[in-house]
Amino acid sequence: MMLTITLDEYLRLKRKINRKRLSAKYPKCVIASIRTQECIKFVKKKYPFYLKKLNEIADHWKSKKRFPAWLKAPPIIKARLLLKALGYSKAEIGMIVKDPDKVEDEDLRKYIWKANLKDYVYSPLAVKFHQIKGKIGEEIIKDTLESLDIPYVHESEIKKGKTPDFYLEKPIKFNDKEIRWIESKAMFGDIDTHSFYWKKQYRGYLKLFGNGMVVYW
């Protein structure tokens, strides 16, 4: 099923996205996807500020065993910031998040275990789930192309640096345009997301391969 909403409708939905109840008009997977993207945008915006406050974060934890009230972030991001503030390396932080038993501080250990269960964006389980969604999206496109007898080359077979997920050996018509490639994205296709990937990927694909299409799941 393809869901298309107007820009005004999307902006209204975005303003209400953190409410517990939203219109049943939107599938839960769409709401979850938008919430995830808004969370990531928030973290990217605030993270540089938090990095300047590492000493405060560490001192607050050492004295009160909790985070400062001004630190608004997903649970795993809070844990990563604290571990960094306490002097752990990037590799050590990665290992501790995956296995909290590696940290000696009992309060911090308990916090990270709970964070892994609560954080739907940055926990190892959430990251794995997103990777699985990405693979499922690619499999759906692959199966569709094969069922329609459309010959393609997968990105793993193309040797040209950054490449789309699927290069079509012969162009096909879509919305009255000929396309030569398909990119799969396991995310909601909002303006910011599309603009980001236009600069990072799509613009290059257009120059190398011609017109293509992006499927946002």
KEMAR-884139 format. One record per residue: residue number from 1; residue in one letter; y, z, x of N, C-alpha, C in turn. Coordinates in Angstrom, 1 decimal. Example, Ala and Ser with C-alpha at 12.3 -4.5 7.8 and 13.67 -1.06 7.14 Angstrom:
2
1, A, -5.7, 7.8, 13.2, -4.5, 7.8, 12.3, -3.3, 7.8, 13.2
2, S, -2.2, 7.1, 12.8, -1.1, 7.1, 13.7, 0.0, 7.9, 12.9
//
This chain:
217
1, M, -1.2, 0.0, 0.8, 0.0, 0.0, 0.0, 1.2, 0.0, 0.9
2, M, 2.2, -0.9, 0.6, 3.5, -0.9, 1.3, 4.5, -0.1, 0.5
3, L, 5.2, 0.8, 1.1, 6.3, 1.6, 0.5, 7.6, 1.1, 1.0
4, T, 8.5, 0.6, 0.2, 9.8, 0.2, 0.6, 10.8, 1.0, -0.2
5, I, 11.8, 1.6, 0.5, 12.8, 2.4, -0.2, 14.2, 1.9, 0.4
6, T, 15.2, 2.0, -0.4, 16.5, 1.6, 0.0, 17.1, 2.6, 1.1
7, L, 18.1, 2.1, 1.8, 18.7, 3.0, 2.8, 19.3, 4.3, 2.1
8, D, 20.0, 4.1, 1.0, 20.6, 5.2, 0.3, 19.5, 6.2, -0.2
9, E, 18.4, 5.7, -0.7, 17.3, 6.5, -1.1, 16.7, 7.3, 0.0
10, Y, 16.6, 6.6, 1.1, 16.0, 7.3, 2.3, 16.9, 8.4, 2.8
11, L, 18.2, 8.1, 2.8, 19.2, 9.2, 3.3, 19.2, 10.4, 2.4
12, R, 19.0, 10.1, 1.1, 18.9, 11.3, 0.1, 17.7, 12.1, 0.4
13, L, 16.6, 11.3, 0.6, 15.3, 12.0, 0.9, 15.4, 12.8, 2.2
14, K, 16.0, 12.2, 3.2, 16.1, 12.9, 4.5, 16.9, 14.2, 4.4
15, R, 17.9, 14.2, 3.5, 18.7, 15.5, 3.4, 17.9, 16.6, 2.7
16, K, 16.9, 16.2, 1.9, 16.1, 17.2, 1.2, 14.7, 17.4, 1.8
17, I, 14.5, 16.8, 3.0, 13.1, 16.7, 3.5, 12.5, 18.0, 3.8
18, N, 13.2, 19.1, 4.1, 12.6, 20.4, 4.4, 12.4, 21.3, 3.2
19, R, 12.7, 20.8, 2.0, 12.4, 21.6, 0.8, 10.9, 21.6, 0.6
20, K, 10.5, 22.7, 0.0, 9.0, 22.8, -0.2, 8.5, 21.8, -1.3
21, R, 9.3, 21.5, -2.3, 8.9, 20.6, -3.3, 9.8, 19.4, -3.3
22, L, 9.2, 18.2, -3.3, 9.9, 17.0, -3.4, 9.3, 16.1, -4.5
23, S, 10.0, 15.1, -4.8, 9.5, 14.2, -5.9, 8.1, 13.7, -5.6
24, A, 7.3, 13.7, -6.6, 5.9, 13.2, -6.5, 5.9, 11.6, -6.3
25, K, 7.1, 11.1, -6.3, 7.3, 9.6, -6.1, 6.8, 9.2, -4.7
26, Y, 7.0, 10.1, -3.8, 6.7, 9.8, -2.4, 5.4, 10.4, -2.0
27, P, 4.5, 9.6, -1.4, 3.2, 10.2, -0.9, 3.4, 11.3, 0.1
28, K, 2.5, 12.3, 0.1, 2.6, 13.4, 1.0, 2.6, 12.9, 2.5
29, C, 1.8, 11.9, 2.8, 1.8, 11.4, 4.2, 3.2, 10.9, 4.6
30, V, 3.9, 10.3, 3.7, 5.3, 9.8, 4.0, 6.2, 10.9, 4.3
31, I, 6.1, 12.0, 3.4, 7.0, 13.2, 3.6, 6.7, 13.8, 5.0
32, A, 5.4, 13.9, 5.3, 4.9, 14.6, 6.5, 5.4, 13.8, 7.7
33, S, 5.4, 12.4, 7.6, 5.8, 11.6, 8.7, 7.3, 11.7, 9.0
34, I, 8.1, 11.7, 7.9, 9.5, 11.9, 8.1, 9.9, 13.3, 8.6
35, R, 9.2, 14.3, 8.1, 9.4, 15.6, 8.6, 9.2, 15.7, 10.1
36, T, 8.1, 15.1, 10.5, 7.7, 15.1, 12.0, 8.8, 14.4, 12.8
37, Q, 9.3, 13.3, 12.3, 10.3, 12.6, 13.1, 11.6, 13.3, 13.1
38, E, 12.0, 14.0, 12.0, 13.2, 14.8, 12.0, 13.1, 15.9, 13.0
39, C, 11.9, 16.5, 13.1, 11.7, 17.6, 14.0, 11.8, 17.2, 15.4
40, I, 11.3, 16.0, 15.7, 11.3, 15.5, 17.1, 12.8, 15.2, 17.5
41, K, 13.5, 14.6, 16.5, 15.0, 14.3, 16.8, 15.7, 15.6, 17.1
42, F, 15.4, 16.7, 16.3, 16.1, 17.9, 16.5, 15.8, 18.5, 17.9
43, V, 14.6, 18.5, 18.3, 14.2, 19.0, 19.6, 14.8, 18.3, 20.7
44, K, 14.9, 16.9, 20.6, 15.5, 16.1, 21.7, 17.0, 16.4, 21.8
45, K, 17.6, 16.7, 20.7, 19.0, 17.0, 20.7, 19.3, 18.4, 21.3
46, K, 18.5, 19.4, 21.0, 18.8, 20.8, 21.4, 18.2, 21.1, 22.8
47, Y, 17.2, 20.4, 23.2, 16.4, 20.8, 24.4, 17.3, 20.9, 25.6
48, P, 18.2, 20.0, 25.9, 19.1, 20.2, 27.1, 19.8, 21.5, 27.1
49, F, 20.3, 21.9, 25.9, 21.0, 23.2, 25.8, 20.1, 24.4, 26.1
50, Y, 18.9, 24.3, 25.5, 17.9, 25.4, 25.8, 17.5, 25.5, 27.2
51, L, 17.5, 24.4, 27.9, 17.1, 24.4, 29.4, 18.2, 25.2, 30.2
52, K, 19.4, 25.2, 29.7, 20.5, 26.0, 30.4, 20.4, 27.5, 30.1
53, K, 19.6, 27.8, 29.1, 19.5, 29.2, 28.7, 18.1, 29.8, 29.0
54, L, 17.4, 29.3, 30.0, 16.1, 29.8, 30.4, 16.1, 31.3, 30.8
55, N, 17.1, 31.7, 31.5, 17.2, 33.1, 32.0, 17.3, 34.0, 30.8
56, E, 18.1, 33.6, 29.8, 18.3, 34.4, 28.6, 17.0, 34.5, 27.8
57, I, 16.3, 33.4, 27.7, 15.0, 33.4, 27.0, 14.0, 34.3, 27.7
58, A, 13.9, 34.3, 29.0, 13.0, 35.1, 29.8, 13.4, 36.6, 29.6
59, D, 14.6, 36.9, 29.8, 15.1, 38.3, 29.7, 14.8, 38.9, 28.3
60, H, 15.1, 38.1, 27.3, 14.9, 38.6, 25.9, 13.5, 38.8, 25.7
61, W, 12.6, 38.0, 26.1, 11.1, 38.2, 25.9, 10.7, 39.4, 26.7
62, K, 11.1, 39.6, 27.9, 10.7, 40.7, 28.7, 11.1, 42.1, 28.1
63, S, 12.3, 42.1, 27.5, 12.8, 43.3, 27.0, 12.3, 43.6, 25.5
64, K, 12.1, 42.5, 24.8, 11.8, 42.7, 23.3, 10.6, 42.1, 22.8
65, K, 9.9, 41.3, 23.7, 8.7, 40.6, 23.4, 8.9, 39.6, 22.1
66, R, 10.0, 39.1, 22.1, 10.3, 38.0, 21.1, 11.4, 37.1, 21.6
67, F, 11.6, 36.0, 20.8, 12.6, 35.0, 21.3, 14.0, 35.3, 20.7
68, P, 15.0, 34.9, 21.4, 16.4, 35.1, 20.8, 16.5, 34.4, 19.5
69, A, 17.3, 34.9, 18.6, 17.5, 34.4, 17.3, 18.1, 33.0, 17.3
70, W, 18.9, 32.7, 18.3, 19.5, 31.3, 18.4, 18.5, 30.2, 18.8
71, L, 17.3, 30.6, 19.3, 16.4, 29.6, 19.7, 15.6, 29.0, 18.5
72, K, 16.1, 27.9, 18.0, 15.5, 27.3, 16.8, 14.7, 26.1, 17.3
73, A, 13.4, 26.2, 17.3, 12.5, 25.1, 17.8, 11.1, 25.4, 17.3
74, P, 10.3, 24.3, 17.3, 8.9, 24.5, 16.9, 8.2, 25.5, 17.8
75, P, 7.1, 26.2, 17.3, 6.5, 27.2, 18.1, 6.0, 26.8, 19.5
76, I, 5.4, 25.7, 19.7, 4.9, 25.3, 21.0, 6.1, 25.0, 21.9
77, I, 7.2, 24.4, 21.4, 8.4, 24.2, 22.3, 8.9, 25.5, 22.8
78, K, 9.0, 26.5, 21.9, 9.4, 27.9, 22.3, 8.5, 28.4, 23.4
79, A, 7.2, 28.3, 23.2, 6.3, 28.7, 24.3, 6.5, 28.0, 25.6
80, R, 6.6, 26.7, 25.5, 6.8, 25.9, 26.8, 8.1, 26.3, 27.5
81, L, 9.2, 26.6, 26.7, 10.5, 27.0, 27.3, 10.3, 28.3, 28.0
82, L, 9.6, 29.3, 27.3, 9.4, 30.6, 27.9, 8.6, 30.5, 29.1
83, L, 7.5, 29.8, 29.1, 6.7, 29.7, 30.3, 7.4, 29.1, 31.5
84, K, 8.3, 28.1, 31.2, 9.1, 27.5, 32.2, 10.1, 28.5, 32.8
85, A, 10.6, 29.3, 31.8, 11.6, 30.4, 32.2, 10.9, 31.4, 33.1
86, L, 9.6, 31.6, 32.9, 8.9, 32.7, 33.6, 8.4, 32.1, 35.0
87, G, 8.7, 30.8, 35.2, 8.3, 30.3, 36.5, 7.0, 29.5, 36.6
88, Y, 6.4, 29.2, 35.5, 5.2, 28.4, 35.5, 5.5, 26.9, 35.7
89, S, 4.6, 26.2, 36.4, 4.9, 24.8, 36.7, 4.5, 24.0, 35.4
90, K, 4.9, 22.7, 35.5, 4.6, 21.8, 34.3, 3.1, 21.7, 34.1
91, A, 2.3, 21.6, 35.2, 0.8, 21.5, 35.1, 0.2, 22.8, 34.5
92, E, 0.8, 24.0, 35.0, 0.3, 25.3, 34.5, 0.6, 25.4, 33.0
93, I, 1.8, 25.0, 32.6, 2.2, 25.1, 31.2, 1.2, 24.3, 30.3
94, G, 0.9, 23.1, 30.8, 0.0, 22.2, 30.0, -1.3, 22.9, 29.8
95, M, -1.9, 23.5, 30.9, -3.2, 24.2, 30.8, -3.1, 25.4, 29.9
96, I, -2.0, 26.2, 30.0, -1.9, 27.4, 29.2, -1.8, 27.0, 27.7
97, V, -1.1, 26.0, 27.3, -0.9, 25.6, 25.9, -2.3, 25.2, 25.4
98, K, -3.1, 24.5, 26.2, -4.4, 24.1, 25.7, -5.4, 25.3, 25.7
99, D, -5.2, 26.3, 26.6, -6.1, 27.4, 26.7, -5.2, 28.7, 27.0
100, P, -4.7, 29.3, 25.9, -3.8, 30.5, 26.1, -4.4, 31.6, 26.8
101, D, -5.7, 31.7, 26.9, -6.3, 32.8, 27.6, -6.0, 32.8, 29.1
102, K, -5.4, 31.7, 29.6, -5.1, 31.6, 31.0, -3.8, 32.4, 31.3
103, V, -3.1, 32.9, 30.3, -1.9, 33.7, 30.6, -2.2, 35.2, 30.5
104, E, -1.6, 36.0, 31.4, -1.9, 37.4, 31.4, -1.2, 38.2, 30.3
105, D, 0.0, 37.9, 30.0, 0.8, 38.6, 29.0, 0.1, 38.5, 27.7
106, E, -0.4, 39.6, 27.2, -1.1, 39.6, 25.9, -0.3, 39.2, 24.7
107, D, 1.0, 39.6, 24.7, 1.8, 39.2, 23.5, 2.1, 37.7, 23.6
108, L, 2.3, 37.2, 24.7, 2.5, 35.8, 24.9, 1.3, 35.0, 24.6
109, R, 0.1, 35.5, 25.0, -1.2, 34.9, 24.7, -1.4, 34.8, 23.2
110, K, -1.1, 35.8, 22.5, -1.3, 35.9, 21.0, -0.4, 34.9, 20.4
111, Y, 0.9, 34.9, 20.9, 1.9, 33.9, 20.3, 1.4, 32.5, 20.4
112, I, 1.0, 32.1, 21.6, 0.6, 30.7, 21.8, -0.6, 30.3, 21.0
113, W, -1.6, 31.2, 20.8, -2.7, 30.9, 20.0, -2.2, 30.7, 18.5
114, K, -1.3, 31.5, 18.0, -0.8, 31.3, 16.7, 0.0, 30.0, 16.6
115, A, 0.8, 29.7, 17.7, 1.6, 28.5, 17.7, 0.7, 27.3, 17.7
116, N, -0.4, 27.3, 18.3, -1.3, 26.1, 18.3, -1.8, 25.9, 16.9
117, L, -1.9, 26.9, 16.0, -2.4, 26.7, 14.6, -1.2, 26.3, 13.7
118, K, 0.0, 26.7, 14.0, 1.1, 26.5, 13.1, 1.9, 25.2, 13.4
119, D, 2.0, 24.8, 14.7, 2.8, 23.7, 15.1, 2.2, 22.4, 14.7
120, Y, 2.8, 21.7, 13.8, 2.2, 20.4, 13.3, 2.7, 19.2, 14.0
121, V, 3.6, 19.5, 15.1, 4.1, 18.3, 15.8, 3.7, 18.4, 17.3
122, Y, 3.8, 19.5, 17.9, 3.6, 19.6, 19.4, 2.4, 20.3, 19.9
123, S, 1.6, 20.9, 19.0, 0.3, 21.5, 19.4, -0.6, 20.5, 19.9
124, P, -1.6, 20.9, 20.8, -2.6, 19.9, 21.3, -3.3, 19.2, 20.1
125, L, -3.6, 20.0, 19.1, -4.3, 19.4, 17.9, -3.5, 18.4, 17.2
126, A, -2.2, 18.7, 17.0, -1.2, 17.8, 16.4, -1.1, 16.5, 17.2
127, V, -1.0, 16.6, 18.5, -0.9, 15.4, 19.4, -2.1, 14.6, 19.2
128, K, -3.3, 15.2, 19.2, -4.6, 14.5, 19.1, -4.6, 13.8, 17.8
129, F, -4.2, 14.5, 16.7, -4.2, 13.9, 15.4, -3.4, 12.6, 15.3
130, H, -2.2, 12.7, 16.0, -1.3, 11.6, 16.0, -1.9, 10.4, 16.7
131, Q, -2.6, 10.7, 17.8, -3.3, 9.6, 18.6, -4.4, 9.0, 17.7
132, I, -5.1, 9.8, 16.9, -6.1, 9.3, 16.1, -5.5, 8.4, 15.0
133, K, -4.4, 8.8, 14.4, -3.7, 8.0, 13.4, -3.3, 6.6, 14.0
134, G, -2.9, 6.6, 15.3, -2.5, 5.4, 15.9, -3.7, 4.4, 16.1
135, K, -4.8, 5.0, 16.5, -6.1, 4.2, 16.6, -6.5, 3.6, 15.2
136, I, -6.4, 4.5, 14.2, -6.8, 4.0, 12.9, -6.0, 2.8, 12.4
137, G, -4.6, 2.9, 12.7, -3.7, 1.9, 12.3, -4.1, 0.6, 13.0
138, E, -4.4, 0.6, 14.3, -4.8, -0.6, 15.0, -6.1, -1.1, 14.5
139, E, -7.0, -0.3, 14.2, -8.3, -0.7, 13.6, -8.2, -1.5, 12.3
140, I, -7.3, -1.0, 11.5, -7.0, -1.6, 10.2, -6.5, -3.0, 10.4
141, I, -5.5, -3.2, 11.3, -5.0, -4.5, 11.6, -6.0, -5.4, 12.2
142, K, -6.8, -4.9, 13.1, -7.9, -5.6, 13.8, -8.9, -6.1, 12.7
143, D, -9.3, -5.3, 11.9, -10.3, -5.6, 10.8, -9.7, -6.7, 9.9
144, T, -8.4, -6.6, 9.6, -7.8, -7.5, 8.7, -7.7, -8.9, 9.3
145, L, -7.3, -8.9, 10.6, -7.2, -10.2, 11.3, -8.6, -10.9, 11.3
146, E, -9.6, -10.1, 11.6, -10.9, -10.7, 11.7, -11.5, -11.1, 10.4
147, S, -11.1, -10.4, 9.3, -11.6, -10.8, 8.0, -10.9, -12.1, 7.5
148, L, -9.7, -12.4, 8.1, -9.0, -13.6, 7.7, -9.2, -14.7, 8.7
149, D, -10.1, -14.5, 9.7, -10.4, -15.4, 10.7, -9.2, -15.9, 11.5
150, I, -8.3, -14.9, 11.8, -7.1, -15.2, 12.6, -7.4, -14.8, 14.0
151, P, -7.5, -15.7, 14.9, -7.8, -15.4, 16.3, -6.6, -14.6, 17.0
152, Y, -7.0, -13.6, 17.8, -5.9, -12.8, 18.4, -6.4, -12.3, 19.8
153, V, -5.5, -11.8, 20.6, -5.8, -11.2, 21.8, -5.3, -9.8, 21.8
154, H, -6.1, -8.8, 22.1, -5.6, -7.4, 22.1, -4.8, -7.1, 23.3
155, E, -3.9, -6.1, 23.2, -3.0, -5.8, 24.4, -3.8, -5.5, 25.6
156, S, -5.0, -5.0, 25.5, -5.8, -4.6, 26.7, -6.2, -5.9, 27.5
157, E, -6.1, -7.0, 26.8, -6.5, -8.3, 27.5, -5.4, -9.1, 28.0
158, I, -4.1, -8.7, 27.7, -3.0, -9.4, 28.1, -2.4, -8.8, 29.4
159, K, -2.1, -9.6, 30.4, -1.7, -9.2, 31.7, -0.2, -9.5, 32.0
160, K, 0.7, -9.0, 31.1, 2.1, -9.3, 31.2, 3.0, -8.1, 31.1
161, G, 2.6, -7.0, 31.6, 3.3, -5.7, 31.5, 3.3, -5.2, 30.1
162, K, 4.5, -4.9, 29.6, 4.6, -4.3, 28.2, 4.3, -5.5, 27.2
163, T, 3.3, -5.2, 26.4, 2.8, -6.2, 25.5, 2.6, -5.6, 24.1
164, P, 2.7, -6.5, 23.0, 2.4, -6.0, 21.7, 0.9, -5.7, 21.5
165, D, 0.5, -4.9, 20.5, -0.9, -4.6, 20.3, -1.7, -5.8, 20.0
166, F, -1.2, -6.8, 19.3, -2.0, -8.0, 19.0, -1.1, -9.2, 19.2
167, Y, -1.6, -10.1, 20.1, -1.0, -11.4, 20.3, -1.8, -12.5, 19.5
168, L, -1.2, -13.2, 18.6, -1.9, -14.2, 17.8, -2.0, -15.5, 18.5
169, E, -3.2, -16.0, 18.7, -3.4, -17.3, 19.4, -2.8, -18.5, 18.7
170, K, -2.7, -18.4, 17.4, -2.0, -19.4, 16.6, -1.0, -18.6, 15.7
171, P, 0.2, -19.1, 15.6, 1.2, -18.4, 14.7, 0.8, -18.4, 13.3
172, I, 1.1, -17.4, 12.5, 0.8, -17.3, 11.1, 2.1, -17.2, 10.4
173, K, 2.1, -17.5, 9.1, 3.3, -17.4, 8.3, 3.4, -16.0, 7.6
174, F, 4.5, -15.3, 7.7, 4.7, -14.1, 7.0, 6.2, -14.0, 6.6
175, N, 6.4, -13.8, 5.2, 7.7, -13.8, 4.7, 8.5, -15.0, 5.1
176, D, 7.9, -16.2, 5.1, 8.5, -17.5, 5.4, 8.9, -17.6, 6.9
177, K, 8.3, -16.8, 7.7, 8.6, -16.9, 9.2, 7.3, -17.0, 9.9
178, E, 7.3, -17.8, 11.0, 6.1, -17.8, 11.9, 6.1, -16.6, 12.8
179, I, 5.0, -15.9, 12.9, 5.0, -14.8, 13.8, 3.8, -15.0, 14.8
180, R, 4.0, -14.5, 16.1, 3.0, -14.6, 17.1, 2.4, -13.3, 17.6
181, W, 3.0, -12.2, 17.1, 2.4, -10.9, 17.5, 2.6, -9.8, 16.5
182, I, 1.8, -8.8, 16.6, 1.9, -7.6, 15.6, 1.8, -6.3, 16.4
183, E, 2.7, -5.5, 16.1, 2.7, -4.1, 16.7, 2.5, -3.1, 15.7
184, S, 1.6, -2.1, 16.0, 1.2, -1.0, 15.1, 1.9, 0.3, 15.5
185, K, 2.6, 0.9, 14.5, 3.2, 2.2, 14.8, 2.8, 3.3, 13.8
186, A, 2.2, 4.3, 14.2, 1.7, 5.4, 13.3, 2.9, 6.3, 13.0
187, M, 3.9, 5.8, 12.3, 5.1, 6.6, 12.0, 5.9, 5.9, 10.9
188, F, 6.9, 6.7, 10.4, 7.7, 6.1, 9.4, 8.8, 5.2, 10.0
189, G, 9.0, 4.1, 9.4, 9.9, 3.1, 10.0, 11.4, 3.3, 9.6
190, D, 12.0, 4.4, 10.1, 13.4, 4.6, 9.8, 14.3, 3.8, 10.8
191, I, 15.6, 3.9, 10.6, 16.6, 3.1, 11.4, 16.5, 3.6, 12.8
192, D, 16.6, 4.9, 13.1, 16.6, 5.4, 14.4, 15.4, 5.0, 15.2
193, T, 14.2, 5.1, 14.5, 12.9, 4.8, 15.2, 12.9, 3.3, 15.5
194, H, 13.3, 2.5, 14.6, 13.2, 1.0, 14.8, 14.2, 0.6, 15.9
195, S, 15.4, 1.2, 15.9, 16.4, 0.9, 16.9, 15.9, 1.3, 18.3
196, F, 15.3, 2.5, 18.4, 14.7, 3.0, 19.7, 13.7, 2.0, 20.2
197, Y, 12.7, 1.6, 19.4, 11.6, 0.7, 19.9, 12.1, -0.7, 20.0
198, W, 13.2, -1.1, 19.3, 13.8, -2.4, 19.5, 14.2, -2.5, 21.0
199, K, 14.9, -1.5, 21.5, 15.4, -1.5, 22.8, 14.3, -1.4, 23.8
200, K, 13.3, -0.5, 23.5, 12.2, -0.2, 24.4, 11.1, -1.3, 24.5
201, Q, 10.8, -1.9, 23.3, 9.7, -2.8, 23.3, 10.0, -4.1, 22.6
202, Y, 10.4, -4.1, 21.4, 10.5, -5.3, 20.5, 11.3, -6.4, 21.1
203, R, 12.5, -6.1, 21.7, 13.4, -7.1, 22.3, 12.7, -7.8, 23.4
204, G, 11.9, -7.1, 24.2, 11.1, -7.8, 25.2, 10.0, -8.7, 24.7
205, Y, 9.3, -8.2, 23.6, 8.3, -9.0, 23.0, 8.9, -10.3, 22.5
206, L, 10.0, -10.2, 21.8, 10.7, -11.4, 21.3, 11.0, -12.4, 22.3
207, K, 11.4, -12.0, 23.5, 11.7, -12.9, 24.6, 10.5, -13.5, 25.2
208, L, 9.4, -12.7, 25.3, 8.2, -13.2, 25.9, 7.3, -14.1, 24.9
209, F, 7.2, -13.6, 23.7, 6.2, -14.2, 22.8, 6.8, -14.9, 21.5
210, G, 8.1, -14.7, 21.3, 8.7, -15.2, 20.0, 8.6, -14.2, 18.9
211, N, 8.8, -14.7, 17.7, 8.8, -13.8, 16.5, 7.6, -13.0, 16.3
212, G, 7.7, -11.7, 15.8, 6.5, -10.9, 15.6, 6.8, -10.0, 14.4
213, M, 5.9, -9.1, 14.1, 6.1, -8.1, 13.1, 5.6, -6.7, 13.5
214, V, 6.2, -5.7, 12.9, 5.8, -4.3, 13.2, 5.3, -3.7, 11.9
215, V, 4.2, -3.1, 12.0, 3.6, -2.3, 10.9, 3.8, -0.8, 11.1
216, Y, 4.6, -0.2, 10.3, 4.8, 1.2, 10.3, 3.9, 1.9, 9.3
217, W, 3.0, 2.8, 9.8, 2.1, 3.4, 8.9, 2.6, 4.7, 8.4
//
